[in-house]
Amino acid sequence: MKIAMIVCEDNPEVVWNAFRLANMMLEGMDDVSIFLNGPSVCYEQSASEQFPLTELARIFILSEGQLLA
């Protein structure tokens, strides 16, 4: 299945959950794309110990997910 997710929030928890869901779908062999729009483009600035956004994004890209901004 092909999945496209659009994220346009600057809330780190929302972005974190989007990356977690996308990574779970990639494990299920789905084709997943995430389009970051507006404030979500700067997700790296919102990364913290509680919300490791940079690490989840790296796993997403290495798992052949498509990250668009």
C-alpha positions in Angstrom: 0.0 0.0 0.0 1.2 3.5 -0.7 0.8 6.0 2.1 1.3 9.8 2.1 1.4 11.7 5.3 1.2 15.5 5.5 2.5 17.1 8.7 2.1 20.8 9.3 2.5 21.2 13.1 5.4 22.5 15.1 4.3 20.5 18.1 7.2 18.0 18.6 4.8 15.3 19.9 2.7 15.4 16.7 5.8 15.2 14.5 7.2 12.4 16.7 4.0 10.4 16.4 4.0 10.9 12.6 7.5 9.5 12.3 6.7 6.6 14.6 3.6 5.6 12.6 5.5 6.0 9.3 8.3 3.8 10.6 5.8 1.1 11.8 4.2 1.2 8.3 7.6 0.8 6.6 8.2 -2.3 8.8 5.0 -3.7 7.3 6.4 -3.2 3.8 4.2 -0.2 2.9 5.5 2.6 0.7 5.4 5.7 2.9 6.1 9.4 2.1 6.0 12.2 4.6 5.5 15.7 3.4 6.6 18.3 6.0 4.8 21.6 5.5 5.0 25.0 7.3 6.5 24.9 10.8 7.1 21.1 10.7 10.0 21.6 8.3 12.1 22.8 11.2 11.5 19.5 13.2 15.2 19.2 14.0 15.0 22.3 16.2 12.2 20.7 18.3 14.1 17.5 18.9 14.7 16.6 22.5 15.5 13.6 24.7 11.8 13.0 25.1 11.1 13.4 21.4 14.1 12.2 19.4 12.9 13.5 16.1 16.3 13.5 14.3 16.8 9.8 15.1 13.3 8.8 14.0 13.8 10.8 10.7 17.1 9.0 10.1 15.6 5.6 10.6 12.7 6.6 8.3 15.1 7.7 5.5 17.4 4.6 5.9 14.3 2.4 5.8 13.6 3.8 2.3 10.9 6.2 3.4 10.5 9.3 1.3 10.8 12.6 3.2 9.6 15.7 1.4 9.6 19.3 2.4 
